[in-house]
Amino acid sequence: MPLPAGLRALDHRDFRLFWLGQLVSLIGTWMQTTAQSWLVLELTGSPFKLGLLGTLQFAPFLLFSLVAGAITDRLPKRRLLLLTQTGLLVQAATLAALVGTGHVQYWHVALLAVLLGTVTTLDLPARQTFVVDMVGKESLINAIALNSAAFNGARVVGPAVAGLLVARYGVALAFLLNAGSFLAVLAALLAIRTEGVPHHRPRGTVRDDVRTGIRYALRTPLIALILSLVLGVSVFVINYNVLVPLLARDVLHGGPDTFGFLMAALGVGAVLGALAVATRGRPGSPLGVVVAPALVLSAATLSLGVVHRVWLAATVLFVIGIAQIVFMTSCNTILQITAPDELRGRVMSLYALVFAGVIPIGSFLIGSLAETLGVSAACLTGGGLGLVSVLALTTLWQRSAAARFPGLFRAQ
């Protein structure tokens, strides 16, 4: 029997297996993210070093994203994902062993964060473009939204469970459970029949492939607009792995349970946002589905700077969760629908670059501001700069691109 419209991508057997495996794995990933942030604060007590960890984890995106996209367009994606997911399992197991034996030091966590970021740089474009191979373009919007719902549903469960586990048993168990969670996605990938073979095998070098992808993105106004907006929001606004633990500890004077509760509130909002996207059809005007949530996201982040109660902070983070997932899912969908099959991996690697690749810059900026001026000032600065960047970029593109392409900003 066919599934409801909001779940229609799950009618595809391979995507259903992949989605279920990812759901289990993502819960473990969010448990590790929560535990890792708290571990750094326990080891160092330094907001700066917490921000530096984010910089180290996402620096590989900045360095290798474009190459990863070219590789993704050349190799079978299922086999590539088997390799990357195995690497992520090894990383989590190593961290669990170091913490469990009592030998962990900050430099261990930092080095493993670099390894995590390097593997994820290759995993992300492969995972995102593999979805099209499993469901086709007709179910792509729904599939992306369901992936977002799984990601953010895990954000609800993972931090909440991690907060309880860390408070009672310490951080090692969270890392161990994350390592075990990768077995689910590996089992799903072994059962999937879709190989995700390249649509077009390039004849040139990887460097030529990278140049072709950059040229295409710069010369396609809609893609350039979306990537520019993601860049601005990612640098100034989406730094919650740094902001939320500091907010919980330094402003709200809570422990790991408070941190887990705040991250869960962020995740609940994101799940609702993802389900809303899943039930709609094709995205409307790019300015409507991208700029509006970007403005809400920036304004809500700014408002965290004046929050001093747990329930109010959770409410603001709930709104942030909705706005962030609508913004990112809409950007992802528009890019994948617009890009041709043979260039999709490279376009999505550019998306990874401007989303995850600039996180080192944002993490360093926010961590430094929190260290010197306080957490509230960091929220006010990040949110304010986010608002300015979104408004400035939108104005520039409306004046230039709309004049050359009159139909660009009409409903798609």
Secondary structure, DSSP 4 states (H G I P E B T S, - for coil): -PPPGGGGGGGSHHHHHHHHHHHHHHHHHHHHHHHHHHHHHHHH--HHHHHHHHHHHHHHHHHHHHHHHHHHTTS-HHHHHHHHHHHHHHHHHHHHHHHHTT---HHHHHHHHHHHHHHHHHHHHHHHHHHHHHH-GGGHHHHHHHHHHHHHHHHHHHHHHHHHHHHHH-SHHHHHHHHHHHHHHHHHHHH-------SS--SS-HHHHHHHHHHHHHH-HHHHHHHHHHHHHHHHT--HHHHHHHIIIIIS---HHHHHHHHHHHHHHHHHHHHHHHTS-S---HIIIIIHHHHHHHHHHHHGGG--SHHHHHHHHHHHHHHHHHHHHHHHHHHHHHS-GGGHHHHHHHHHIIIIITHHHHHHHHHHHHHHT-HHHHHHHHHHHHHHHHHHHHHHHHHHHHHH-TTTTS--
